[in-house]
């Protein structure tokens, strides 16, 4: 048969497409790769070893395969459609208003979860970073990601015969990954950056990973020029000793800034995705001092003005801290090269433990060296303001300059193919272009309940097959015979039974075993003949988290108990592939953290678009997403002093909601056997939640509320030889010198005003603003200087119901946040 497309052209296009992970969130492109896989003459080997990895798949193809593809009309039609979409999705596009490709956002993260074939992520933080990059590509937001490449990834989890976690670190084969060395545009040579680790010059190779229009730059220490100890620097994510972690974070932060400079990239905004990467500030301070000839204090104002910092958790383990002596040992060479006193830099990250012992806090460092700060949900923003209010001691927690941008998910990456087809047929062919359009998603009311039910049953059956296949592989590894495996695997899960999913990091506060607080009551739920349920668990406790491992092993033990056998399943080695099958297949997603420790959580956000519902504690994103029409909440929206009481009350309410609301609704069927009322709730959940909790919405918020102001702030600080930074640093020094001497000499009520005498030392009344204890700004009048440093001020209170207290605080027109210094003088009236 005559070729419809040149085999050589097919091979060239496939190689281009395989090297950009855009294909991973295109439904057509995923189907396209399946056709390539099916055409392979070594199809069986390919399915076993290279499924879901096009780079590896292409290495199994030969001339016969490309010829076979070239003569397939179905393939050629899809090939042309996919390549047109690929070129459109990665080609030139006008960036979001106000942003420029010449000054992109530099997004630093210790992990990026883009696809399971590239295991440089551990959990939610990395998945969020990957989804952020994908939506930046979709929206043409100029962004470059910066992180590390880990040759052994996080870890591979294996469940042994006793239900205990076995930790394995397999070596990644870079030849099978869509990475390419970053090269110098002028010479074509591979770029190497050098980072000093205890005075040793450690060289870092820079890999480029293409994610649509976005590039991720991943630094790698495993190069021949380095010593063996230094080559191991980028072996494992979140592994090794405290010293290993410190070395990695120096490489990511300082090395990342140098990699951008070597690549000719000059960011306009610097986004720190968690405090792990905060050492980038030290390298930026060095560069700013050299370029602009500024002092340390002036340089701080410059770099903080265009820095965005996202804090992700109130849990202590997520807020990195280092012993001061250890940090000083590693940071001293960098501070010296920057011409900065080491103690000045350490002071920026200084915090104290409960015992009063000082340490270097990466979160405190990031907070002090950024002017745009956010938590990852509305509730987490409130928690973060309380948690870090000690850095702004003069103000109420509500006034602490930390806002929030609620996390979302990259919906096209997580939606099932069947749901994608349904949306294209029933909503719009280009539904993914309307992710942030609430009015568009109200169209989900048109979706037929019967069709949703049919698709959901198909997805659940696919999930059951996947879970059984994974368990069969595990049992084969343990040496079980084929017959014994078959008997064990076929008893796992029932596609006709109501199914709950619970998959996330196995940290103690997430309470994976809450559903089994009362084993008798739980057993009755699982073994019910009228309204049975089953649950699929997956997740990884960190190898150094003994409490998390105990919790994991408790769930593993429950899977072997007679009353739960086959109905409680634990899938080993939680990763993106496992997550995708679970969020697409389950009927209900369960989330049971101790409020308010779940900063956001994104796993449950993946469920509504896949025709599932959520049942969760009112914490993280669900605190703002929940409505009675869109899902269920359990527990009280309180913060408990006694955790045992909290656990008991939350468990009791969880059982009540399942028994009285969730299961009755699911098993209530219409005449055709469809749970129509359940799917009406599903449709409301889609309409209310999909547009609000997508990364399309989230990245748009970052752009409007943080990136654009940060870009403007940075430019203002650098303008005219950094005049604004010089003025602000000089003013701040004057305030910090004078403020210990500032005091109130007297106050008297005069009708609708309060007259006060204040000694301001080296300040003037123009340096002050006034705020009452309700958080309202109050005008200052009658600013008379009575003598050297002594001022009479009048505070307008405007009514007989005046506030009992007002705060005087220093502020400056160039401050990006009026209360940035956190200094106040209380006046009681």
Secondary structure, 3 states (H helix, E strand, C coil): CCCCCCHHHHHHHHHHHHCEHHHHHCHHHHHHHHHHHHHCCCHHHHHHHCCCCHHHHHCCCCHHHHHHHHCCHHHHHHHHHHHHHHHHHHCCCCCCCCCECCECEEEECCCCCCCCCCCCCCCHHHHHHHHHHHHHHHCCCCEEEEEECCCCCCCEEEECCCCCEEEECCCCCHHHCCEEECECCCCCCECEEEEEECCEEEEEEEEEEEECCEEEEEEECCCCCCCHHHHHHHCCCCCCCHHHHHHHHHHHHHHHHHHHHHCCCCCCEEEEECHHHCCHHHHHHHHHHHHHCCCHHHHHHHHHHCEEEECCCCCHHHCCEECHHHHHHHHHHHHHHHCCCHHHHHHHCEEECCCCCEEEEHHHHHHHCCCEEEECCHHHHHHHHHHCHHHHCCCCHHHCCCEECCCCECHHHHCCHHHHHHHHHHCCCCHHHHCCCHHHHHHHHHCCHHHHHHHHHHHHHHHHHHHHHHHHHHHHHCCCCHHHHHHHHCCCCCCCCEEEEEECCCCHHHCCCHHHCCHHHHHHHHHCCCCCEEEEEECCCCCCCHHHHHHHHHHHHHCCCCCCCCCEEEECCCCHHHHHHHHHHCCEEEECCCCCCCCCCCHHHHCHHHCCEEEEECCCCHHHHCCCCCCEEECCCCCCCCHHHHHHHHHHHHHHHHHHHHHHHHHCCCCCCCCHHHHHHHHHHHHHHCCCCEHHHHHHHHHHHHHHHHHHHHHHHHHHHHHHHHHHHHHHHHHHHHHHHCEEEEEEEECCEEEEEEECCCCCHHHEEEEECCCCEECEEEEEEEECCEEEEEEECCCCCCCCEEEEEECCCCCCCCCCCCCCEEEEC
